[in-house]
Amino acid sequence: MKHHKPSSGTGPLGLHKSVKREWDKWRRDKSHITAKLHKSYIRKSDWFLTTHAASEAALRRIIFIGLRRKKVPFATAQKWMDGHSITYGKIAGQGTFITYYDRLYTRNWEDTLKAGNDLQELWYLWNDFSKPVRNDLAHGARKHTDDWLDAALSIDRLFMIRLDEVIRPVINGTPFADLRKLSPRLDRGDSEITAEGILNIRPNRLRVSATLEDATNRLAPIIRKTT
């Protein structure tokens, strides 16, 4: 008996292409996501790494909007987002996306996943397939073939698309476009309200990093030694 290869429309490659078509259509007005991407890439691994970074930015965006909806002023919320790390994973705990989400929204993350079209399965795949692939590539631990990268790209793209569908009714619009288009719009907030107060956490997860000036001053003598 002869075994026929699946057609391009029903095989893995065809399925990934159909996801890309849905993705390209979806992201046309998603300026927050598109800004994280580039028009073209030399390597598919770069394409995937940037898309996965966009998916993490999508989750951070939802936390930012949650803070703004709790009347944390824009500048205050942005400063907190810029200075604090958020851990992504399937288990809630200190500093995790799930914990922050549950404290910001009336419908918790578990119920949000259940409300989406395959969103719970995509969350599992995002954590247990795409994220390890991303870590392997980012840390130079392991290379992955195109079939792995195609699968990871499809997971990340569908995860963002389905997450958008579920969160839209909650915030009265997409979180991934210009937030001025939300109706009603987010108000200016209250200067007395802080992200730490809303999230019920201590302000102790601030990222420690060198300033540009310090880095430049310390790097300059090293570069001079090589010239």
DODREN-510766 format. One record per residue: residue in one letter; chain; x, y, z of N, C-alpha, C in turn. Coordinates in steps of 0.02 Angstrom, whole numbers, plus 50000, padded with zeros to 5 digits. Layout:
<nodes>
   res   chain   n_east   n_north    n_up   ca_east   ca_north   ca_up   c_east   c_north    c_up
     A       A        X         Y       Z         X          Y       Z        X         Y       Z
...
</nodes>
This chain:
<nodes>
   res   chain   n_east   n_north    n_up   ca_east   ca_north   ca_up   c_east   c_north    c_up
     M       A    50043     49940   50000     50000      50000   50000    50044     50062   50000
     K       A    50028     50108   49957     50066      50170   49954    50041     50218   50007
     H       A    50089     50253   50036     50072      50304   50085    50081     50372   50053
     H       A    50027     50410   50050     50030      50476   50018    50043     50530   50070
     K       A    50085     50577   50052     50096      50634   50095    50034     50677   50098
     P       A    50019     50706   50155     49961      50750   50159    49970     50811   50115
     S       A    49916     50836   50090     49920      50895   50048    49943     50955   50089
     S       A    49967     51006   50054     49993      51066   50088    49939     51100   50130
     G       A    49875     51087   50114     49822      51120   50151    49805     51086   50216
     T       A    49819     51020   50221     49800      50983   50281    49860     50959   50321
     G       A    49919     50959   50292     49979      50938   50328    50002     50992   50376
     P       A    50054     50977   50415     50079      51026   50464    50097     51093   50433
     L       A    50131     51092   50376     50151      51154   50344    50090     51195   50323
     G       A    50040     51160   50295     49979      51194   50274    49942     51224   50333
     L       A    49940     51188   50389     49907      51214   50449    49942     51275   50476
     H       A    50009     51273   50476     50046      51331   50501    50037     51392   50456
     K       A    50031     51379   50391     50019      51435   50345    49950     51465   50356
     S       A    49901     51423   50372     49834      51449   50386    49833     51491   50449
     V       A    49873     51471   50499     49879      51511   50560    49911     51579   50543
     K       A    49962     51578   50501     49995      51641   50483    49947     51687   50447
     R       A    49904     51660   50405     49855      51703   50371    49807     51735   50421
     E       A    49785     51695   50469     49741      51722   50522    49779     51775   50563
     W       A    49841     51760   50578     49884      51805   50617    49895     51871   50581
     D       A    49912     51868   50516     49926      51928   50478    49863     51973   50474
     K       A    49806     51942   50468     49743      51980   50467    49728     52010   50535
     W       A    49738     51971   50588     49722      51993   50655    49765     52052   50678
     R       A    49829     52049   50662     49875      52098   50691    49878     52165   50652
     R       A    49839     52172   50601     49841      52234   50561    49829     52296   50603
     D       A    49782     52291   50650     49766      52350   50691    49793     52343   50763
     K       A    49835     52292   50775     49862      52281   50842    49931     52314   50847
     S       A    49932     52379   50852     49994      52417   50850    50043     52398   50906
     H       A    50017     52379   50964     50061      52360   51020    50100     52297   51004
     I       A    50069     52251   50967     50103      52189   50948    50148     52200   50888
     T       A    50122     52233   50837     50160      52243   50776    50224     52282   50789
     A       A    50222     52328   50838     50281      52368   50853    50339     52325   50879
     K       A    50323     52265   50904     50375      52220   50929    50407     52179   50874
     L       A    50378     52180   50815     50400      52136   50760    50439     52175   50708
     H       A    50466     52139   50660     50501      52169   50603    50467     52145   50539
     K       A    50480     52181   50484     50448      52163   50422    50476     52099   50392
     S       A    50539     52086   50404     50569      52025   50376    50626     52002   50420
     Y       A    50642     51937   50413     50696      51907   50452    50738     51863   50406
     I       A    50801     51858   50422     50845      51812   50385    50835     51741   50408
     R       A    50827     51733   50474     50820      51666   50503    50752     51658   50536
     K       A    50723     51600   50529     50658      51587   50561    50663     51590   50636
     S       A    50721     51572   50664     50730      51575   50737    50722     51646   50763
     D       A    50747     51695   50725     50737      51765   50745    50664     51785   50742
     W       A    50631     51761   50691     50559      51772   50683    50521     51747   50744
     F       A    50538     51685   50764     50505      51656   50822    50521     51694   50886
     L       A    50585     51709   50898     50605      51742   50960    50569     51809   50968
     T       A    50562     51846   50913     50527      51910   50917    50453     51901   50929
     T       A    50424     51850   50898     50353      51837   50909    50340     51815   50981
     H       A    50384     51774   51008     50375      51752   51077    50382     51812   51125
     A       A    50429     51856   51110     50436      51916   51151    50372     51958   51148
     A       A    50341     51960   51089     50277      51996   51082    50223     51964   51124
     S       A    50223     51897   51129     50172      51864   51170    50181     51880   51244
     E       A    50243     51886   51267     50255      51907   51336    50234     51979   51345
     A       A    50247     52021   51295     50226      52091   51298    50149     52096   51301
     A       A    50115     52049   51268     50042      52047   51269    50017     52034   51340
     L       A    50049     51988   51375     50029      51973   51444    50044     52032   51490
     R       A    50100     52064   51480     50117      52124   51520    50068     52180   51507
     R       A    50046     52185   51445     49998      52238   51427    49933     52230   51467
     I       A    49912     52168   51476     49850      52154   51513    49857     52174   51586
     I       A    49916     52162   51615     49929      52184   51683    49928     52260   51687
     F       A    49960     52293   51638     49961      52366   51636    49890     52394   51634
     I       A    49848     52366   51591     49779      52390   51585    49741     52378   51650
     G       A    49754     52320   51681     49722      52306   51745    49739     52358   51798
     L       A    49801     52379   51800     49822      52432   51846    49787     52497   51831
     R       A    49784     52514   51767     49751      52577   51747    49676     52575   51763
     R       A    49645     52517   51755     49574      52511   51771    49562     52517   51846
     K       A    49613     52504   51886     49609      52512   51959    49630     52583   51979
     K       A    49635     52627   51930     49649      52699   51941    49721     52714   51960
     V       A    49767     52670   51942     49838      52687   51948    49854     52733   51890
     P       A    49882     52793   51902     49897      52839   51847    49943     52808   51795
     F       A    49939     52832   51734     49978      52805   51678    50052     52803   51694
     A       A    50080     52860   51715     50153      52863   51726    50174     52816   51783
     T       A    50133     52812   51834     50148      52769   51891    50147     52696   51870
     A       A    50095     52677   51833     50089      52608   51809    50146     52591   51762
     Q       A    50163     52637   51717     50216      52624   51669    50284     52616   51704
     K       A    50296     52658   51753     50360      52654   51790    50365     52587   51826
     W       A    50309     52564   51855     50311      52500   51890    50323     52443   51840
     M       A    50289     52446   51783     50297      52393   51733    50369     52391   51708
     D       A    50399     52450   51697     50467      52453   51671    50518     52427   51722
     G       A    50503     52435   51786     50552      52419   51837    50544     52352   51871
     H       A    50493     52313   51852     50480      52251   51886    50472     52193   51837
     S       A    50499     52136   51857     50492      52076   51817    50426     52041   51835
     I       A    50399     52006   51786     50340      51965   51797    50357     51894   51774
     T       A    50345     51846   51817     50360      51776   51801    50299     51744   51769
     Y       A    50309     51711   51713     50255      51677   51678    50260     51602   51690
     G       A    50205     51571   51702     50204      51500   51715    50134     51478   51734
     K       A    50126     51413   51744     50059      51385   51756    50041     51384   51830
     I       A    50089     51402   51873     50076      51400   51945    50078     51471   51973
     A       A    50027     51489   52011     50024      51556   52041    50072     51560   52100
     G       A    50097     51620   52112     50143      51631   52168    50168     51702   52166
     Q       A    50212     51718   52213     50237      51787   52217    50271     51808   52151
     G       A    50249     51864   52127     50280      51892   52067    50257     51860   52001
     T       A    50207     51818   52003     50185      51784   51942    50129     51822   51907
     F       A    50125     51812   51842     50072      51843   51803    50003     51822   51829
     I       A    49995     51758   51846     49929      51733   51868    49907     51769   51931
     T       A    49952     51777   51979     49935      51811   52042    49914     51883   52029
     Y       A    49952     51918   51988     49936      51987   51972    49869     51992   51936
     Y       A    49859     51948   51888     49797      51949   51849    49737     51938   51895
     D       A    49742     51889   51939     49686      51873   51984    49669     51930   52031
     R       A    49718     51971   52047     49706      52028   52092    49681     52090   52055
     L       A    49686     52088   51989     49665      52146   51949    49597     52137   51916
     Y       A    49577     52074   51903     49516      52062   51865    49467     52019   51906
     T       A    49403     52031   51894     49352      51995   51933    49347     51922   51913
     R       A    49362     51907   51850     49364      51837   51828    49436     51813   51830
     N       A    49451     51762   51870     49520      51742   51880    49549     51710   51816
     W       A    49614     51698   51817     49649      51673   51758    49624     51604   51737
     E       A    49612     51561   51786     49588      51494   51770    49522     51496   51733
     D       A    49476     51537   51757     49411      51542   51724    49417     51578   51657
     T       A    49464     51624   51652     49476      51658   51588    49500     51609   51536
     L       A    49544     51564   51555     49568      51513   51508    49511     51469   51485
     K       A    49467     51451   51531     49411      51407   51514    49361     51441   51469
     A       A    49359     51507   51471     49311      51545   51431    49332     51552   51358
     G       A    49395     51536   51343     49420      51547   51276    49416     51485   51232
     N       A    49418     51497   51168     49418      51444   51118    49487     51412   51116
     D       A    49494     51355   51150     49558      51319   51154    49613     51358   51191
     L       A    49594     51410   51228     49644      51452   51260    49681     51413   51315
     Q       A    49646     51370   51351     49679      51332   51403    49733     51286   51375
     E       A    49718     51254   51319     49767      51210   51286    49825     51251   51259
     L       A    49811     51310   51231     49864      51353   51205    49909     51379   51260
     W       A    49880     51393   51319     49920      51415   51376    49968     51359   51397
     Y       A    49944     51298   51397     49987      51240   51412    50043     51235   51361
     L       A    50026     51240   51297     50077      51234   51244    50125     51293   51246
     W       A    50101     51352   51262     50144      51411   51266    50197     51401   51320
     N       A    50177     51372   51377     50223      51360   51433    50268     51301   51421
     D       A    50240     51247   51395     50277      51183   51393    50309     51167   51325
     F       A    50296     51208   51275     50329      51197   51211    50364     51261   51188
     S       A    50327     51315   51178     50357      51376   51151    50409     51405   51197
     K       A    50394     51408   51262     50441      51439   51308    50508     51401   51312
     P       A    50507     51334   51317     50571      51298   51316    50610     51308   51251
     V       A    50574     51311   51194     50609      51324   51131    50641     51393   51133
     R       A    50604     51441   51158     50631      51509   51165    50693     51510   51209
     N       A    50690     51476   51265     50747      51475   51312    50808     51441   51280
     D       A    50796     51387   51244     50851      51353   51210    50887     51400   51162
     L       A    50848     51436   51122     50877      51480   51072    50910     51541   51104
     A       A    50875     51571   51152     50900      51633   51182    50965     51622   51220
     H       A    50973     51562   51250     51032      51548   51290    51083     51505   51253
     G       A    51070     51493   51189     51117      51454   51149    51125     51383   51172
     A       A    51073     51356   51204     51077      51288   51230    51065     51235   51178
     R       A    51023     51251   51130     51003      51201   51081    50973     51235   51020
     K       A    50987     51208   50961     50955      51232   50900    50893     51191   50886
     H       A    50846     51221   50849     50785      51186   50832    50772     51191   50757
     T       A    50747     51137   50729     50731      51135   50658    50669     51175   50643
     D       A    50657     51186   50577     50600      51228   50557    50533     51200   50580
     D       A    50526     51134   50583     50461      51107   50604    50446     51124   50677
     W       A    50498     51125   50719     50489      51147   50788    50471     51221   50791
     L       A    50507     51261   50751     50495      51333   50752    50426     51350   50723
     D       A    50405     51314   50671     50338      51326   50644    50284     51312   50696
     A       A    50293     51257   50733     50244      51240   50784    50243     51293   50839
     A       A    50302     51315   50861     50306      51365   50914    50276     51432   50891
     L       A    50289     51450   50829     50260      51512   50802    50184     51508   50801
     S       A    50157     51452   50779     50084      51444   50777    50054     51448   50846
     I       A    50087     51417   50894     50062      51419   50964    50059     51490   50989
     D       A    50114     51527   50981     50117      51596   51006    50066     51641   50971
     R       A    50059     51633   50906     50012      51674   50869    49940     51660   50890
     L       A    49922     51597   50892     49854      51579   50911    49840     51598   50984
     F       A    49889     51592   51027     49880      51610   51096    49861     51684   51102
     M       A    49896     51728   51066     49880      51799   51068    49812     51814   51038
     I       A    49796     51781   50983     49731      51792   50950    49674     51771   50995
     R       A    49678     51712   51024     49624      51687   51067    49620     51726   51133
     L       A    49677     51747   51159     49677      51788   51220    49642     51854   51207
     D       A    49654     51883   51150     49621      51945   51131    49545     51936   51130
     E       A    49522     51881   51102     49450      51868   51097    49418     51865   51166
     V       A    49453     51835   51214     49425      51825   51281    49427     51889   51322
     I       A    49479     51929   51315     49487      51988   51358    49449     52048   51331
     R       A    49432     52049   51267     49397      52107   51238    49334     52127   51276
     P       A    49289     52080   51292     49228      52100   51327    49242     52128   51397
     V       A    49298     52108   51426     49314      52130   51494    49336     52203   51495
     I       A    49375     52224   51445     49401      52292   51446    49368     52336   51392
     N       A    49317     52309   51359     49279      52347   51309    49323     52367   51249
     G       A    49362     52320   51225     49403      52332   51167    49465     52289   51170
     T       A    49506     52292   51118     49567      52252   51117    49621     52286   51159
     P       A    49659     52246   51198     49713      52275   51237    49776     52288   51195
     F       A    49776     52266   51132     49837      52267   51093    49839     52321   51040
     A       A    49793     52369   51044     49793      52426   50999    49800     52490   51040
     D       A    49785     52546   51010     49787      52610   51044    49735     52610   51100
     L       A    49758     52618   51162     49712      52614   51219    49662     52672   51221
     R       A    49675     52724   51183     49627      52779   51179    49563     52758   51144
     K       A    49565     52701   51111     49505      52676   51075    49459     52637   51120
     L       A    49480     52623   51182     49436      52587   51229    49376     52630   51246
     S       A    49320     52599   51255     49259      52636   51273    49223     52601   51330
     P       A    49219     52633   51389     49244      52701   51403    49320     52701   51409
     R       A    49349     52759   51398     49421      52765   51400    49446     52761   51472
     L       A    49508     52740   51480     49538      52738   51546    49547     52809   51572
     D       A    49529     52821   51635     49535      52889   51661    49606     52904   51684
     R       A    49617     52964   51708     49685      52986   51726    49711     52950   51788
     G       A    49667     52924   51829     49689      52888   51888    49695     52934   51949
     D       A    49716     52905   52004     49722      52940   52067    49794     52937   52089
     S       A    49825     52994   52100     49896      52997   52117    49912     52962   52183
     E       A    49861     52950   52224     49872      52916   52288    49873     52840   52281
     I       A    49853     52814   52223     49849      52742   52213    49912     52717   52179
     T       A    49941     52664   52206     50003      52636   52179    49992     52565   52155
     A       A    50037     52542   52113     50033      52473   52089    50044     52424   52147
     E       A    50091     52440   52191     50104      52397   52248    50043     52391   52293
     G       A    50008     52447   52302     49948      52445   52344    49893     52403   52313
     I       A    49883     52410   52248     49831      52372   52214    49847     52297   52213
     L       A    49910     52281   52201     49931      52211   52196    49946     52179   52264
     N       A    49945     52221   52316     49957      52197   52384    50025     52164   52389
     I       A    50077     52199   52366     50145      52174   52368    50191     52228   52395
     R       A    50249     52207   52417     50300      52255   52437    50338     52279   52376
     P       A    50362     52340   52377     50400      52366   52319    50472     52340   52321
     N       A    50479     52273   52317     50546      52244   52325    50568     52201   52266
     R       A    50534     52207   52210     50554      52168   52152    50582     52212   52096
     L       A    50606     52271   52115     50633      52317   52066    50695     52287   52033
     R       A    50698     52290   51967     50756      52265   51932    50817     52306   51950
     V       A    50872     52273   51965     50934      52308   51979    50976     52306   51916
     S       A    50994     52365   51891     51032      52367   51828    51076     52429   51828
     A       A    51128     52425   51788     51173      52482   51780    51140     52534   51735
     T       A    51156     52597   51747     51131      52650   51704    51171     52651   51640
     L       A    51145     52683   51589     51181      52689   51525    51247     52726   51536
     E       A    51245     52778   51577     51306      52817   51589    51359     52774   51623
     D       A    51339     52735   51673     51386      52692   51708    51415     52639   51661
     A       A    51371     52609   51622     51393      52557   51575    51442     52585   51524
     T       A    51426     52645   51498     51469      52676   51448    51537     52693   51477
     N       A    51537     52721   51538     51600      52740   51570    51644     52680   51584
     R       A    51614     52624   51602     51653      52565   51618    51674     52527   51555
     L       A    51633     52534   51503     51649      52500   51440    51704     52536   51401
     A       A    51705     52601   51405     51751      52641   51364    51824     52620   51372
     P       A    51851     52613   51434     51921      52591   51440    51935     52522   51413
     I       A    51885     52479   51415     51893      52411   51388    51901     52415   51313
     I       A    51859     52457   51281     51861      52464   51208    51928     52496   51188
     R       A    51952     52546   51227     52015      52580   51210    52073     52532   51209
     K       A    52071     52481   51252     52125      52431   51254    52129     52390   51190
     T       A    52073     52386   51155     52072      52344   51094    52085     52384   51031
     T       A    52093     52451   51037     52104      52492   50978    52175     52518   50976
</nodes>
